[in-house]
Amino acid sequence: MKKILALLLAAVMLFSLAACGGNNNDTSTPDGSNAAPAEDLKVGFIFLHDENSTYDKNFIDAAVAACKNMGVEMVQKTQIPESNACYDAAVELIEVEDCDIIFADSFGHESFLMKAAEEYPDVEFCHATGTQAHTANLKNFHNAFAHIYEGRYLAGVVAGLKLKEMMAADSTIVPKMGYVGAFTFAEVISGYTSFYLGAKSIVPEVTMDVKFTGSWYDETKEKQAAQALIDGGCVLISQHADSMGAPTACEAAKVPNVSYNGSTEAACPNTWLISSRINWIPYFEYMITQVKNGAAIDTDWAGTLENGAVALTDLGAAAAEGTAEKLADVKAKLIAKEINVFDTANFTVGGKKLDSYLADVDTDADFTKDTEAIENGVFYESKHRSGPYFDIEIGGITLLDRNYG
């Protein structure tokens, strides 16, 4: 009798497993990615600041749009500093909110997000502007960025055309631009250099001074930096910092300005030229689609002009006549690779052309230079990882301070 009961119990168990498809808690796929039912998928976002920061607002707007487009739930945490608070926020998004994907938007979030990724292998972690995913050996940790240097180059073309117009109207004007940067990181250096090279393609004699604030968002410091550049003879200002400080200083001084991550036309109707930005909707939709389909997310994803990840706003009223036509022409040539932003024929280092350069691609504590970045006369940014690694000081650009790395 016991033998018969045992056989019956075994049969029931086998039937139950077959009906359920085995262990229905196992959502992993053969490639090691994590799948989630589309109707239940939830994405958690960690933002350094909030909508008052042009940088974070750009991410927030994209996250809202992408999650709506994809029919998934979004949970966000704002004002999360680059500290263990990022790790805590990620854990709360997983443990309390039950999120399947965690995304963080600031460079300094990376190490804390990686810590969470190690502890939660069944959750996908995506990070903007980071540098370590390709060496971290974590299947669920991913970096994303875009070829924003091409967008900044185009913004520089707009600046160059404005300088040319100003010089034609007043022969006493010296073509010197100013740039407000946050930190002396490769991301900022790559950005201000590509902007400068865009302007230089129109006005070969242009120079540029750069001041750093030591903060991604400090309206007072950014305004003071812009004013110092204006007082130093800069007749056009751009920025890689996240507040309205620099643009409002330009509007008050009647100095043309190029912003970043969105239009400043409402506050600066008389001086604003254009803004470049990364459009994060394509990436957010991509990462959500991959998780829905149980497919792997790229370790390093780099958006382009072609797929809409690199974007420009409409031109401001202060732009020079003929700018739209020139901009369309240069954009087409960038897409066709007829123009390369970091073509070494267009800049010098220490008065000499650069033929070879080892970049710090594989991040380590000593910032060791490890990867040849120049091929056939072009420095290829974002080829070996998505995050920028162009950190060269070229001729024509003067750094007025340096201690912000």
C-alpha positions as CSV (number, residue, x, y, z in Angstrom):
1,M,0.0,0.0,0.0
2,K,2.8,2.4,0.9
3,K,4.5,1.6,-2.4
4,I,1.3,2.4,-4.3
5,L,0.9,5.7,-2.5
6,A,4.5,6.7,-3.2
7,L,4.0,6.0,-6.9
8,L,0.8,8.1,-7.0
9,L,2.6,11.0,-5.2
10,A,5.5,10.9,-7.6
11,A,3.1,10.9,-10.6
12,V,1.2,14.0,-9.1
13,M,4.5,15.8,-8.7
14,L,5.7,15.1,-12.2
15,F,2.3,16.3,-13.6
16,S,2.5,19.5,-11.5
17,L,6.0,20.3,-12.8
18,A,5.0,19.6,-16.4
19,A,1.9,21.8,-16.1
20,C,3.9,24.7,-14.6
21,G,6.8,24.3,-17.1
22,G,9.3,23.5,-14.3
23,N,10.6,26.3,-12.0
24,N,8.5,29.3,-13.1
25,N,10.6,31.6,-11.0
26,D,13.6,31.2,-13.3
27,T,13.4,34.1,-15.7
28,S,17.0,33.8,-17.0
29,T,17.6,33.1,-20.7
30,P,20.4,31.1,-22.4
31,D,22.5,34.2,-22.9
32,G,22.4,35.0,-19.2
33,S,20.0,38.0,-19.5
34,N,17.0,38.5,-17.3
35,A,13.5,38.4,-18.8
36,A,10.4,40.0,-17.3
37,P,6.7,39.8,-18.4
38,A,5.9,42.9,-20.4
39,E,2.8,43.8,-18.3
40,D,4.7,43.6,-15.0
41,L,7.9,45.3,-16.0
42,K,9.0,48.2,-13.8
43,V,11.9,50.5,-14.3
44,G,13.6,52.5,-11.5
45,F,15.4,55.7,-12.3
46,I,18.0,57.4,-10.1
47,F,18.7,61.1,-10.8
48,L,21.4,63.2,-9.4
49,H,19.2,66.3,-9.2
50,D,15.6,67.1,-10.3
51,E,13.9,69.0,-13.1
52,N,15.6,72.3,-12.1
53,S,18.9,70.8,-13.5
54,T,18.9,70.9,-17.3
55,Y,21.0,67.7,-17.3
56,D,18.5,65.7,-15.1
57,K,15.4,67.2,-16.8
58,N,16.7,65.9,-20.1
59,F,16.8,62.4,-18.6
60,I,13.6,62.7,-16.7
61,D,11.6,63.8,-19.8
62,A,13.1,61.0,-21.8
63,A,12.3,58.4,-19.1
64,V,8.7,59.5,-18.8
65,A,8.2,59.4,-22.6
66,A,10.0,56.1,-23.1
67,C,8.1,54.3,-20.3
68,K,4.8,55.6,-21.7
69,N,5.7,54.5,-25.2
70,M,6.7,51.1,-24.0
71,G,3.7,50.6,-21.6
72,V,5.8,50.0,-18.5
73,E,5.7,51.5,-15.0
74,M,8.3,54.1,-14.0
75,V,9.6,54.8,-10.5
76,Q,12.0,57.7,-9.9
77,K,14.3,58.9,-7.2
78,T,15.6,62.5,-7.5
79,Q,18.3,64.4,-5.6
80,I,20.5,61.2,-5.1
81,P,24.1,62.2,-4.6
82,E,27.2,60.4,-5.9
83,S,27.6,58.4,-2.7
84,N,26.3,55.3,-1.0
85,A,22.9,57.0,-1.2
86,C,22.9,55.7,-4.8
87,Y,23.3,52.1,-3.6
88,D,20.6,52.6,-1.0
89,A,18.2,54.1,-3.6
90,A,18.9,51.1,-6.0
91,V,18.2,48.6,-3.1
92,E,14.9,50.4,-2.3
93,L,13.8,50.4,-5.9
94,I,14.4,46.6,-6.0
95,E,13.2,45.5,-2.5
96,V,10.3,47.9,-2.1
97,E,9.3,48.9,-5.6
98,D,10.1,45.5,-7.2
99,C,11.9,47.1,-10.2
100,D,13.4,44.9,-13.0
101,I,15.7,47.6,-14.4
102,I,17.7,50.3,-12.5
103,F,19.1,53.3,-14.4
104,A,21.3,56.0,-12.9
105,D,22.2,59.2,-14.7
106,S,25.4,60.6,-13.2
107,F,29.1,59.6,-13.6
108,G,29.8,59.4,-9.9
109,H,26.9,56.9,-9.4
110,E,28.8,54.1,-11.1
111,S,30.7,52.4,-8.3
112,F,27.6,52.4,-6.0
113,L,25.4,51.0,-8.8
114,M,28.0,48.3,-9.5
115,K,27.9,47.3,-5.9
116,A,24.1,46.8,-6.1
117,A,24.5,44.9,-9.4
118,E,26.8,42.4,-7.8
119,E,24.2,41.8,-5.0
120,Y,21.2,41.5,-7.3
121,P,22.2,39.5,-10.4
122,D,18.6,39.0,-11.5
123,V,18.1,42.8,-12.0
124,E,19.5,44.7,-15.0
125,F,21.5,47.9,-14.1
126,C,22.2,50.6,-16.7
127,H,24.3,53.6,-16.2
128,A,24.9,56.8,-18.2
129,T,28.4,58.3,-18.8
130,G,30.2,55.4,-17.0
131,T,33.5,53.8,-17.9
132,Q,33.7,50.4,-16.1
133,A,31.1,48.1,-17.6
134,H,33.5,46.6,-20.2
135,T,35.9,45.6,-17.6
136,A,33.6,44.9,-14.6
137,N,32.7,41.3,-15.7
138,L,29.1,41.7,-14.6
139,K,26.5,40.5,-17.1
140,N,23.8,42.7,-15.6
141,F,25.8,46.0,-15.6
142,H,25.8,48.2,-18.6
143,N,27.1,51.6,-19.7
144,A,25.5,54.0,-22.2
145,F,26.4,57.3,-23.8
146,A,26.2,58.9,-27.3
147,H,28.4,60.6,-29.8
148,I,27.5,63.9,-28.3
149,Y,30.8,65.3,-29.5
150,E,29.2,65.5,-32.9
151,G,26.3,67.5,-31.5
152,R,28.7,69.8,-29.8
153,Y,30.7,70.2,-33.0
154,L,27.5,71.2,-34.8
155,A,26.8,73.7,-32.0
156,G,30.3,75.0,-32.5
157,V,29.6,75.6,-36.2
158,V,26.6,77.7,-35.1
159,A,28.9,79.6,-32.8
160,G,31.5,80.1,-35.5
161,L,28.9,81.5,-37.9
162,K,27.7,83.9,-35.2
163,L,31.3,85.0,-34.6
164,K,31.8,85.6,-38.3
165,E,28.7,87.7,-38.4
166,M,29.8,89.7,-35.4
167,M,33.3,90.3,-36.9
168,A,31.8,91.4,-40.2
169,A,29.7,94.0,-38.3
170,D,32.5,95.2,-36.0
171,S,36.1,94.9,-37.1
172,T,37.4,95.5,-33.5
173,I,35.9,92.2,-32.3
174,V,38.5,89.5,-31.4
175,P,37.1,86.0,-31.9
176,K,37.6,84.6,-28.4
177,M,35.0,82.3,-26.9
178,G,34.5,81.2,-23.3
179,Y,33.4,77.9,-21.9
180,V,32.1,77.0,-18.4
181,G,32.9,73.4,-17.5
182,A,32.1,71.4,-14.4
183,F,35.1,69.1,-14.0
184,T,38.3,68.3,-15.8
185,F,37.0,64.9,-16.8
186,A,37.4,63.4,-20.3
187,E,33.7,63.9,-20.9
188,V,34.0,67.7,-20.4
189,I,37.3,67.9,-22.3
190,S,35.9,66.0,-25.2
191,G,32.8,68.3,-25.2
192,Y,34.6,71.6,-25.1
193,T,37.2,70.5,-27.6
194,S,34.6,69.4,-30.2
195,F,32.7,72.6,-29.7
196,Y,35.8,74.6,-30.3
197,L,36.7,72.6,-33.4
198,G,33.3,73.2,-34.8
199,A,33.7,77.0,-34.4
200,K,37.3,76.7,-35.7
201,S,36.0,75.2,-38.9
202,I,34.3,78.5,-39.6
203,V,36.7,80.9,-38.0
204,P,40.2,79.4,-38.1
205,E,41.7,82.1,-35.8
206,V,39.2,81.6,-32.9
207,T,40.5,80.9,-29.4
208,M,38.7,79.8,-26.3
209,D,39.2,80.2,-22.5
210,V,37.8,77.6,-20.1
211,K,36.8,77.9,-16.5
212,F,35.7,75.1,-14.2
213,T,33.3,75.2,-11.3
214,G,34.0,71.8,-9.5
215,S,30.3,71.1,-9.6
216,W,27.7,69.7,-12.1
217,Y,25.1,72.1,-10.7
218,D,25.9,75.4,-9.0
219,E,24.1,78.4,-10.4
220,T,26.1,81.0,-8.5
221,K,29.5,79.5,-9.6
222,E,28.4,79.0,-13.2
223,K,27.2,82.6,-13.4
224,Q,30.4,83.9,-11.8
225,A,32.5,81.8,-14.2
226,A,30.6,83.1,-17.2
227,Q,30.9,86.7,-16.0
228,A,34.7,86.2,-15.5
229,L,35.0,84.9,-19.0
230,I,33.0,87.9,-20.4
231,D,35.2,90.3,-18.4
232,G,38.2,88.6,-19.9
233,G,37.2,89.4,-23.4
234,C,35.1,86.4,-24.4
235,V,32.4,87.4,-26.9
236,L,30.5,84.1,-26.9
237,I,29.9,81.6,-24.2
238,S,29.1,77.9,-24.0
239,Q,28.9,75.4,-21.2
240,H,29.0,71.9,-19.8
241,A,27.3,72.6,-16.5
242,D,23.7,72.2,-15.6
243,S,22.1,75.4,-14.3
244,M,20.9,78.6,-15.9
245,G,23.8,80.5,-14.4
246,A,25.9,81.0,-17.5
247,P,23.0,81.7,-19.9
248,T,21.5,84.3,-17.7
249,A,24.8,86.0,-17.3
250,C,25.1,86.1,-21.1
251,E,21.6,87.5,-21.5
252,A,22.4,90.3,-19.0
253,A,25.7,91.1,-20.8
254,K,24.2,90.7,-24.3
255,V,26.7,88.0,-25.1
256,P,25.6,85.2,-27.4
257,N,25.4,81.8,-25.7
258,V,25.2,78.1,-26.6
259,S,23.5,76.0,-23.9
260,Y,23.5,72.2,-23.2
261,N,20.6,69.8,-22.7
262,G,17.8,72.1,-23.8
263,S,16.6,75.4,-24.9
264,T,17.2,78.5,-22.8
265,E,15.2,80.7,-25.2
266,A,12.5,81.7,-22.7
267,A,15.1,83.2,-20.3
268,C,17.5,84.3,-22.9
269,P,15.5,85.4,-26.0
270,N,18.1,87.9,-27.3
271,T,21.3,85.8,-26.9
272,W,20.5,82.1,-27.2
273,L,21.9,80.4,-30.3
274,I,21.3,76.6,-30.0
275,S,21.6,73.7,-27.7
276,S,22.9,70.1,-28.2
277,R,21.8,67.2,-26.1
278,I,21.7,63.4,-25.8
279,N,18.2,62.2,-26.5
280,W,17.8,59.2,-24.1
281,I,14.5,57.9,-25.5
282,P,16.2,55.5,-28.0
283,Y,18.3,54.0,-25.2
284,F,15.5,53.7,-22.7
285,E,13.3,52.0,-25.3
286,Y,16.1,49.7,-26.3
287,M,16.9,48.5,-22.7
288,I,13.2,48.0,-22.0
289,T,12.8,46.0,-25.2
290,Q,15.8,43.8,-24.4
291,V,14.4,42.9,-21.0
292,K,10.9,42.3,-22.3
293,N,12.4,39.9,-24.9
294,G,14.8,38.2,-22.5
295,A,17.7,39.5,-24.7
296,A,21.1,40.8,-23.5
297,I,21.7,44.5,-23.2
298,D,24.9,45.8,-24.8
299,T,27.7,46.2,-22.3
300,D,28.5,49.6,-24.0
301,W,25.8,51.4,-26.1
302,A,26.6,54.6,-28.0
303,G,23.9,56.5,-29.7
304,T,24.4,58.5,-32.9
305,L,23.1,61.3,-35.0
306,E,21.5,58.6,-37.3
307,N,19.4,57.0,-34.6
308,G,18.3,60.3,-33.0
309,A,20.3,59.9,-29.8
310,V,22.3,63.0,-30.6
311,A,20.0,65.9,-31.0
312,L,19.9,69.7,-31.5
313,T,17.2,72.2,-30.6
314,D,15.8,74.6,-33.1
315,L,17.9,77.7,-33.7
316,G,17.5,80.7,-31.5
317,A,16.6,84.2,-32.8
318,A,20.2,85.3,-32.3
319,A,21.7,82.8,-34.8
320,A,23.4,84.2,-37.9
321,E,21.7,84.3,-41.2
322,G,22.3,81.1,-43.3
323,T,23.0,79.0,-40.2
324,A,20.2,76.4,-40.8
325,E,21.5,75.6,-44.3
326,K,25.1,75.3,-43.2
327,L,24.1,73.2,-40.2
328,A,22.2,70.7,-42.4
329,D,25.2,70.4,-44.7
330,V,27.7,69.7,-41.9
331,K,25.3,67.3,-40.2
332,A,25.0,65.3,-43.4
333,K,28.7,65.1,-43.8
334,L,29.2,64.0,-40.2
335,I,26.7,61.1,-40.8
336,A,28.5,60.2,-44.0
337,K,31.9,60.3,-42.2
338,E,33.1,63.0,-44.7
339,I,33.9,65.0,-41.6
340,N,35.5,63.5,-38.5
341,V,35.3,65.7,-35.4
342,F,38.7,64.7,-34.1
343,D,40.6,64.7,-37.4
344,T,44.2,65.3,-36.3
345,A,44.8,67.5,-39.3
346,N,42.6,70.1,-37.7
347,F,44.4,70.6,-34.4
348,T,47.8,70.6,-32.8
349,V,49.3,69.6,-29.4
350,G,52.2,71.6,-28.3
351,G,52.4,73.1,-31.8
352,K,52.7,69.7,-33.4
353,K,50.3,67.3,-35.2
354,L,49.4,64.3,-33.1
355,D,50.0,61.0,-34.8
356,S,49.5,58.6,-31.9
357,Y,47.8,58.7,-28.5
358,L,47.2,56.2,-25.8
359,A,43.9,56.8,-24.1
360,D,42.8,55.7,-20.6
361,V,40.0,53.4,-21.8
362,D,40.3,50.5,-19.2
363,T,39.7,52.6,-16.0
364,D,42.0,52.0,-13.1
365,A,43.1,54.0,-10.0
366,D,46.3,55.3,-11.7
367,F,44.5,56.4,-14.9
368,T,46.9,54.3,-16.9
369,K,47.0,55.0,-20.7
370,D,46.2,51.7,-22.3
371,T,44.6,51.9,-25.7
372,E,45.7,53.5,-29.0
373,A,42.9,55.9,-30.0
374,I,44.2,57.3,-33.3
375,E,43.6,55.4,-36.5
376,N,44.3,56.8,-40.0
377,G,44.7,60.3,-38.6
378,V,41.5,60.3,-36.6
379,F,41.0,60.1,-32.9
380,Y,38.0,57.7,-32.6
381,E,36.0,58.8,-29.5
382,S,33.6,56.3,-28.0
383,K,34.8,53.4,-30.1
384,H,36.5,51.3,-27.4
385,R,33.8,52.1,-24.8
386,S,30.7,54.3,-24.9
387,G,32.0,56.8,-22.3
388,P,34.3,59.6,-23.6
389,Y,38.1,59.3,-23.2
390,F,39.3,62.2,-25.3
391,D,41.4,64.1,-22.7
392,I,43.9,66.0,-24.8
393,E,44.7,69.7,-24.4
394,I,44.9,71.1,-27.9
395,G,46.2,74.4,-29.2
396,G,43.9,77.4,-29.2
397,I,42.2,76.5,-25.9
398,T,43.4,77.9,-22.6
399,L,42.4,76.4,-19.2
400,L,42.2,79.2,-16.7
401,D,42.0,76.7,-13.8
402,R,42.7,73.0,-13.5
403,N,42.1,71.6,-10.0
404,Y,38.7,70.1,-10.7
405,G,39.4,66.5,-11.7
